Amino acid sequence: MKKDRLAYFRKRLVDKQRQLVEEVGRTALYGKDQEDDSIKDLGDQANTAYNREFIFELGNGDRRLLREVVSALQKIDEGSFGSCERCSELISDKRLEALPFARYCINCQRAAEEEERMATG
């Protein structure tokens, strides 16, 4: 991949990383704000617990995405950015444009999703 394209993707990934770090931090702070259950009735405590769990799950998605963004930045540094982790073929520019942290080409992504469905279904 050309250096100018790599620089373009690096900038997009760094921007996404910054955004996710802020969101993960905000989610953690919000979860801490919800912790005073001492004066609430049982219904309020249950509602607070549900909200905390919901926000925690949102945070988990952001953390997973952050790991993928960091991994993509490492691949740029290592020179393997844009290669599928399964088949080693190049990931299409169109796919990288949509998801610069994509780990797989579209065919391998479909196969991975199908394997996941079969394992959970």
Legacy VTK file of the C-alpha trace (Angstrom):
# vtk DataFile Version 3.0
C-alpha trace
ASCII
DATASET POLYDATA
POINTS 121 float
0.000 0.000 0.000
1.247 3.462 -0.849
2.573 5.683 1.920
-0.055 8.381 1.386
-2.856 5.781 1.740
-1.241 4.419 4.907
-0.991 7.951 6.316
-4.657 8.516 5.468
-5.730 5.323 7.263
-3.428 6.058 10.214
-5.087 9.455 10.681
-8.580 7.938 10.535
-7.604 5.233 13.005
-5.961 7.681 15.426
-9.087 9.864 15.307
-11.290 6.815 15.975
-8.993 5.733 18.808
-9.270 9.168 20.437
-13.069 9.097 20.138
-13.328 5.606 21.638
-10.999 6.419 24.542
-13.239 9.378 25.393
-16.395 7.263 25.161
-14.971 4.430 27.267
-13.899 6.984 29.897
-17.333 8.615 29.886
-19.046 5.239 30.244
-16.837 4.340 33.190
-17.590 7.667 34.883
-21.330 7.300 34.308
-21.265 3.809 35.818
-19.546 5.166 38.917
-22.139 7.926 39.242
-24.848 5.266 39.486
-23.409 3.503 42.537
-25.217 5.060 45.533
-27.949 2.506 46.274
-28.191 3.294 50.001
-31.393 5.366 49.980
-33.246 3.878 47.031
-36.110 1.436 47.245
-35.820 -2.021 45.704
-37.357 -0.905 42.385
-34.909 1.989 42.046
-32.011 -0.330 42.890
-33.144 -2.803 40.215
-33.486 -0.009 37.664
-30.041 1.327 38.548
-28.551 -2.179 38.269
-30.167 -2.615 34.836
-28.870 0.773 33.659
-25.382 -0.004 34.954
-25.368 -3.372 33.151
-26.650 -1.757 29.939
-23.932 0.909 30.046
-21.314 -1.710 30.882
-22.311 -3.668 27.765
-22.091 -0.506 25.656
-18.641 0.063 27.127
-17.632 -3.517 26.280
-18.444 -2.883 22.611
-16.372 0.299 22.658
-13.478 -1.506 24.348
-13.589 -4.316 21.769
-13.638 -1.767 18.955
-10.770 0.131 20.593
-8.690 -3.087 20.665
-9.366 -3.565 16.935
-8.337 0.028 16.164
-5.115 -0.341 18.185
-4.408 -3.624 16.399
-4.871 -1.924 13.002
-2.446 0.839 14.027
0.099 -1.826 15.028
-0.345 -3.481 11.635
0.472 -0.180 9.934
3.683 -0.009 11.991
4.533 -3.646 11.179
3.753 -3.306 7.477
0.898 -5.834 7.421
-2.028 -3.386 7.287
-4.625 -4.242 4.671
-3.967 -7.989 4.622
-6.622 -10.486 5.698
-5.723 -12.332 8.903
-7.232 -15.574 7.566
-6.198 -15.875 3.926
-3.480 -13.177 3.722
-5.113 -11.682 0.620
-5.430 -7.916 0.363
-8.571 -6.413 1.867
-10.345 -4.285 -0.732
-9.912 -0.515 -0.552
-13.690 -0.169 -0.479
-13.868 -2.349 2.663
-10.972 -0.534 4.340
-12.618 2.772 3.523
-15.749 1.634 5.362
-13.901 -0.177 8.197
-10.235 0.808 8.395
-9.815 -1.644 11.284
-11.186 -4.615 9.296
-9.296 -7.827 10.095
-10.657 -9.950 7.257
-11.493 -9.641 3.575
-15.216 -9.774 2.876
-15.241 -13.514 2.063
-13.360 -14.462 5.232
-15.565 -12.108 7.283
-18.645 -13.916 5.987
-17.066 -17.275 6.816
-16.125 -16.106 10.339
-19.664 -14.824 10.952
-21.141 -18.096 9.697
-18.821 -20.088 11.986
-19.885 -17.896 14.911
-23.576 -18.432 14.088
-23.061 -22.191 13.905
-21.216 -22.216 17.244
-23.901 -20.241 19.057
-26.938 -21.573 17.226
LINES 1 122
121 0 1 2 3 4 5 6 7 8 9 10 11 12 13 14 15 16 17 18 19 20 21 22 23 24 25 26 27 28 29 30 31 32 33 34 35 36 37 38 39 40 41 42 43 44 45 46 47 48 49 50 51 52 53 54 55 56 57 58 59 60 61 62 63 64 65 66 67 68 69 70 71 72 73 74 75 76 77 78 79 80 81 82 83 84 85 86 87 88 89 90 91 92 93 94 95 96 97 98 99 100 101 102 103 104 105 106 107 108 109 110 111 112 113 114 115 116 117 118 119 120
